[in-house]
C-alpha cells in the first residue's frame, strides 16, 4: 500500500509518518547548513606550515598565475556567500505556524540584504582596478550578486504570500546551484598552482550543499497547515439514527 490516512489526517508511509520525515528533513537541512558554514573555518590549503581557511580564500588571488579565469576570480571573492545564505535560509523551510512564517520571511529578507551588501562591496572594489577589462569583470560580478539579492527578495515575498511550494523550490535550486558553483570553483582552483596543497574540505562543502538540497525536498513533503491537525469529522447523525432503528 502506498500509505494510510491516520485519525488526524496525517499520511503514514509504513510505520513512519510524513510529518516525521519532514521533521527529519528539516533537522538534516539545519545540520548540513551548519556543516557547510563550518567548512569555511577549516584549512582549504596547507603547505610548509602555511594554512589558508575558506574565509580567507580571497588572499590567494594574488598568487593566481597570469590573468585569472573569471569564474575562479568570482569564486575566491564570494565563495562564503552561499554558505551564509544557506545558514540563514535553513530555518525558514517547511515552517508550520503563522508566526514562524513571519520570522522566516524576515530571515529571507536578511539573506537578500546580505547578498546586496556583497554586491555593493564588489561594485565598490571596481575603483581598485585601472584596467578596463578588470573593471568590467567586477561590474559583472557585482551584477550577478545583485541578481541573487533580487531573487532572494522575491522568494521572501513568495513566502509571505503563502506560496510555500515556490519558496521551497527556490531553496532547492539555490542549494543545487551553490553545489555546482562550489564544485566548479574548487576544480578550477585546484589546477592553478597557488603554492599550496588543497585539502578535501572544499569538496566537502559542495557535498553538504547537495545533501542539504535533498533534505529540503524531504522537509517540504509535510502538511502545509499553520495550526494543529484538524479534528476527525463528526459521525453522520442520519447513519446513527438508522443503526438505532
C-alpha positions in Angstrom: 0.0 0.0 0.0 1.3 3.5 -0.8 0.1 4.9 2.5 -2.6 5.1 5.1 -4.6 8.0 6.4 -4.3 8.4 10.2 -7.1 9.6 12.5 -5.8 13.2 12.4 -5.2 13.5 8.7 -1.5 12.6 8.7 -0.4 10.2 6.0 1.6 7.2 7.1 4.2 5.5 4.9 4.6 2.1 6.6 5.4 2.8 10.3 6.7 6.3 9.6 4.5 9.4 9.2 5.1 12.1 6.6 5.4 14.6 9.4 8.3 12.6 10.9 10.0 12.5 7.5 9.5 16.3 7.2 10.9 16.9 10.6 13.9 14.7 9.8 14.5 16.7 6.6 14.4 20.0 8.5 16.8 18.7 11.1 19.2 17.4 8.4 18.9 20.7 6.5 19.9 22.8 9.5 22.8 20.4 10.4 24.1 20.4 6.8 23.9 24.2 6.6 26.0 24.4 9.8 28.5 21.9 8.3 28.8 23.9 5.1 29.4 27.1 7.0 31.9 25.4 9.4 34.0 24.2 6.4 35.0 27.8 5.7 36.7 27.9 9.1 38.8 24.9 8.3 42.0 24.7 6.2 41.4 24.7 2.4 45.0 25.0 1.5 48.0 23.9 3.5 51.7 23.7 2.7 55.0 24.4 4.6 53.2 25.4 7.8 51.0 27.9 5.9 47.3 27.4 6.2 44.5 29.2 4.3 41.0 28.7 5.5 37.9 29.2 3.4 37.0 32.6 4.8 40.5 33.9 3.7 40.3 32.5 0.2 40.4 35.9 -1.3 44.0 36.3 -0.2 45.0 33.6 -2.7 44.0 35.9 -5.6 47.5 37.5 -5.7 49.0 34.0 -6.2 47.0 33.1 -9.2 49.2 32.9 -12.3 48.6 35.5 -15.1 45.0 36.8 -15.7 42.7 34.6 -13.6 39.8 32.8 -15.1 36.6 35.0 -14.4 34.9 32.1 -12.6 38.0 31.5 -10.3 38.2 35.2 -9.5 34.5 35.4 -8.7 34.8 32.2 -6.6 37.6 33.5 -4.4 35.7 36.7 -3.9 32.3 35.4 -2.9 32.8 31.7 -2.0 31.5 32.0 1.6 28.3 33.9 0.5 26.2 30.7 -0.4 27.2 29.3 3.0 26.0 32.4 4.8 22.7 32.5 2.8 22.2 28.7 3.3 22.7 29.0 7.0 20.1 31.8 7.2 17.5 30.0 5.0 17.9 26.6 6.7 15.4 27.5 9.4 12.9 29.0 7.0 11.9 25.8 5.2 8.6 24.0 6.0 7.6 26.3 8.8 4.1 25.5 10.0 2.9 28.2 12.4 1.8 31.6 11.2 4.2 33.5 13.5 7.1 31.2 12.3 6.3 32.1 8.7 6.6 35.8 9.6 10.0 35.2 11.2 11.1 33.1 8.2 10.1 36.0 5.8 12.2 38.4 7.9 15.2 36.0 7.8 14.9 35.6 4.0 14.9 39.4 3.6 18.0 39.4 5.8 19.6 37.0 3.4 18.7 39.2 0.5 20.3 42.2 2.3 23.4 40.2 2.9 23.7 39.4 -0.9 23.1 43.1 -1.6 25.9 44.1 0.7 28.2 41.7 -1.0 27.2 43.1 -4.4 27.9 46.7 -3.1 31.3 45.6 -1.9 32.2 44.1 -5.3 30.9 47.3 -7.1 32.9 49.4 -4.7 36.0 47.5 -5.4 36.0 48.5 -9.1 37.9 51.7 -8.3 40.9 49.5 -7.3 41.4 48.3 -10.9 42.7 50.5 -13.6 42.5 48.1 -16.5 39.1 48.4 -18.3 38.8 44.6 -18.6 39.3 44.2 -14.9 36.7 46.9 -14.1 34.3 45.2 -16.5 34.7 41.9 -14.8 34.0 43.3 -11.4 30.9 45.1 -12.7 29.7 41.7 -14.0 30.4 40.1 -10.6 28.5 42.8 -8.8 25.6 42.4 -11.2 25.4 38.6 -10.7 25.4 39.1 -6.9 22.8 41.8 -7.1 20.6 39.5 -9.2 20.9 36.9 -6.4 19.8 39.5 -3.9 16.7 40.3 -6.0 15.9 36.6 -6.3 16.2 36.2 -2.5 13.9 39.1 -2.0 11.4 37.7 -4.5 11.5 34.4 -2.6 10.8 36.2 0.6 7.8 37.9 -0.9 6.5 34.5 -2.3 6.8 33.0 1.2 4.9 36.0 2.7 2.2 35.4 0.2 1.9 31.8 1.2 3.5 30.3 -1.9 5.3 27.6 0.0 5.9 25.3 -2.9 7.5 28.1 -4.9 9.7 29.1 -2.0 10.8 25.5 -1.3 11.6 25.0 -5.0 13.7 28.2 -5.0 15.7 27.0 -1.9 16.3 23.6 -3.6 17.5 25.3 -6.8 19.7 27.7 -4.8 21.4 24.9 -3.0 22.0 22.9 -6.2 23.4 26.0 -7.8 25.6 26.6 -4.8 26.9 23.0 -5.1 27.6 23.4 -8.8 29.4 26.7 -8.1 31.4 25.1 -5.3 32.5 22.1 -7.2 33.4 24.0 -10.4 35.3 26.7 -8.5 37.1 24.1 -6.4 38.1 22.1 -9.5 39.4 25.1 -11.4 41.2 26.5 -8.4 42.9 23.1 -7.7 44.6 23.3 -11.1 46.0 26.8 -10.6 49.4 26.1 -8.8 49.0 28.6 -6.0 51.9 27.2 -4.0 49.8 25.3 -1.5 48.2 21.9 -1.4 44.4 21.8 -1.5 42.7 19.8 1.2 39.5 17.8 0.9 37.5 20.4 2.8 36.2 22.5 -0.2 34.9 19.3 -1.7 33.0 18.5 1.5 31.3 21.9 1.2 29.8 21.0 -2.1 28.6 17.7 -0.8 27.0 19.4 2.1 25.1 21.7 -0.3 23.9 18.7 -2.3 22.7 16.8 0.7 21.0 20.0 2.0 19.0 20.2 -1.2 17.8 16.7 -0.7 16.8 17.4 2.9 14.9 20.5 1.7 12.9 18.2 -0.6 12.2 15.9 2.3 11.3 18.7 4.6 8.8 20.1 2.1 6.7 17.0 1.8 5.0 17.6 5.2 1.5 19.1 5.7 1.2 22.8 4.9 -1.1 23.7 7.7 -0.3 26.6 10.1 -2.1 25.2 13.1 -2.9 21.9 14.8 -4.1 19.0 12.8 -7.9 19.1 12.1 -10.2 17.1 14.2 -11.8 14.0 12.6 -15.2 14.6 11.0 -18.2 14.1 13.2 -20.3 10.9 12.5 -23.3 11.3 10.3 -26.5 11.7 12.5 -28.6 10.1 9.9 -26.4 7.0 9.9 -26.6 6.8 13.7 -30.4 7.0 13.6 -30.5 4.3 11.1 -28.4 2.0 13.2 -30.5 2.7 16.3 -33.7 1.9 14.3 
